[in-house]
Amino acid sequence: MNDKKPLIQAEQIEQAILLIRGQRVMLDRDLAALYGVTTGNLNKAVQRNPDRFPSDFMFQLTAEEAEASSFQIGILKRGKNIKYLPRVFTQEGVAMLSSVLRSPRAVQVNIGIMRVFVRLREALALHKELARKLAELERKIEGHDTGIRTLFDAIRQLTAPPVKPRREIGFHTTAKEAPGEARQKARRKGNS
């Protein structure tokens, strides 16, 4: 196993990965810089091998996309125009570049780029899984929210004092009557 320090740092590669047309891609000029070749030489190698670069591996930016990307990443200096529309390479296109650029540096750079793409894909999958679990939890809580509210309402009703006083049950005497007199009154009422 070769544990040499990588030629290119992962952070440098991550900064060169852009999102264009819903795909993670790298510009030809950024790849050329990483491989240590000119952009022209990289594009010549691609042009000599058109069968290896179908549209899902590599595509050329439109003028509008190139203009937008130049503002996003600062390709151009003030007052300059884009002479050639840049090509961008998907992960598969970057992998294919190692077959047309055969230098040892190209192989090492490709290994680093593939590792970064895989790490980005894993991070994206983790975020999607977390988002799915959060949505599932929200759905579960929605039903519980109503149930919990109903439970609290029932508890409040049980602990709240009664609205009207309860009717007292049993024999009660007033302070003016003696205990024997109250019994006699009750007997008289029962006989009448």
N, C-alpha and C positions, 0 to 999 in steps of 0.2 A: 504494500500500500504506500502510495506516495503522499506524504504529509507536508509538502513544500508550501510555503506561504503563497497564496494565490496572486497571480499577476495583477488582477483587478479586484478592488474591494467591492463587496456586495452592495454597499450604499451607492457607489458610483454607478453600478448597473441599474439599481432601482430608480435612480434619478433620471436615467435615460429611457425608461419604459413609459410610454404615453398611452392614453386611451383615445383611439380614433376609430370611428365607425363601430363603436361598441366592442372593439377588440384591443387587447394589450399588444402594442407594437413598439418597435424601435426604428428610429430613422437611420437611413443609410449612412449619413455623415457621422452619427454617434457610433455605429457599429465599426465603421472604417477607423475611427480614432481608437476604439478598443482593440481592434485587430492590428493596429500599427501600419495601416495601408492608407492610400489616398482614397477619397470617395469615388473618384473616377475609376481607379483600378478595381475597387469592389464592384462597381456597377458593370464594368467590362466583363468581369468573371461571371456575373449573373446573366449578362446578355449572351455570353458564349454557351450557357447552359439553360435555355428557356424551358426545357421540359422538366427541370427540377424545381421550378418556381411557379406553380399554378397560382391562381388569384387568391386562394385561401392561405398561401404561404407568403405572398408578397404582392403589394399593389402600389400604384403610383398615386400620390395625392393630387387632388384637384387644385386649381389655383386658389380657390377660397380656403380649402383646408390648409394649404401651404402658408397662406397669409395668416390665418388664425394661429397655426402652430408657431410661426415666426414671432408673433406677439407673446405667445404663451411661454416660449423657451428662449427667446432672444437670439434667433439665428442671425438676423441681419443687423448691420450697423445702420444708423440713421441715413436716409436718402438712397439706400441701395435697394435694388430689386432682385427678385429670385430669377436666376438665369435658367436653371433646370428645376423641374418639379421633383421634389424628393420622392424616393421610394421608401416604403416602410415594410418591415418584416415581422410576421407573427412568430410565435414560439417555434412553430414547425419550420418556418423560413429561416430562422436563425440556425436551427439544427442543420438544415440543408447547406447553409453557408460553409460549414466545416468540411463538406465534401468537395467544394469548389475552391476553397482557400486552404491549401494543404500544409501550411506552415505549422510547426509545433506550437507557436504562440496562438494561432487560430484555434487549435484543439483545446488548449488550456482555457482560453477566453470562453469558448463555447461551453465547456463544462461549468464554468462559473455562472454564465448566463442561464443555463438550464436549471441549475440549482435555485437561482433567484426566482425564475418563473414558477417552479414547483412550490417554493415557499409561499409565493403570492397566491397561488391557486389554493393551497392548504388554508391560508389565512382567510381567504374569501369563503371557502367551504365552512370554516368554523363560524364566521359571522352569519352565514345563512342559517346554520343549525341553531345558533343562539336566537336569531330573529324568529325562527319557526317555534322554538320552545317558548319564547316570550308571548307570541301570539296565542299559542295554545293555553298558556297560563291565564292570559287575559280573558279568553273565552270561558274558562272554568270559573274564574272569579265573578264574571258577570252574573251567572246563575246563583252563586253563593251570596252575592251582595244583597239580592232580594230576600233570600232565605235568612240571612243574618239580621236584616232590618226587621223582618217579621218576628223573629225570635226576641229581639230587643223590645219591640212593641208589646209582646205578650208578657215579658218580664216587668215592664213598666206598669202594665195594667194590674198585675198581681201585687206589686209593691205599693201602688198608689192607694191613698186613703179612699174609703167609699164616698161616693158622691152624696148620698143622703144617709142620715144616721140610721142604724139598724133598730128595728123594734125590739125592745127588751123582752126577753122571755122569762116567765116565772112570776112569783108573787112579790110585789113591791109595796112597801108601806111608805106613807108620807110621814114626815117628821111630826105632824100634828096628831096622828092617830097612834094609839097604843097597839102593840102587837095583837092582843086579843080582839080588839075592835075590828081589825082588818079581816080576821077570819070570820067573824060574825057577819060582816057585810058580804063577804063572798058567799057564805051559805045562804043568805037571804036572796042574793041574785040568782043562785042556782035553783032555789025553790020557786021562784016566781014564774 
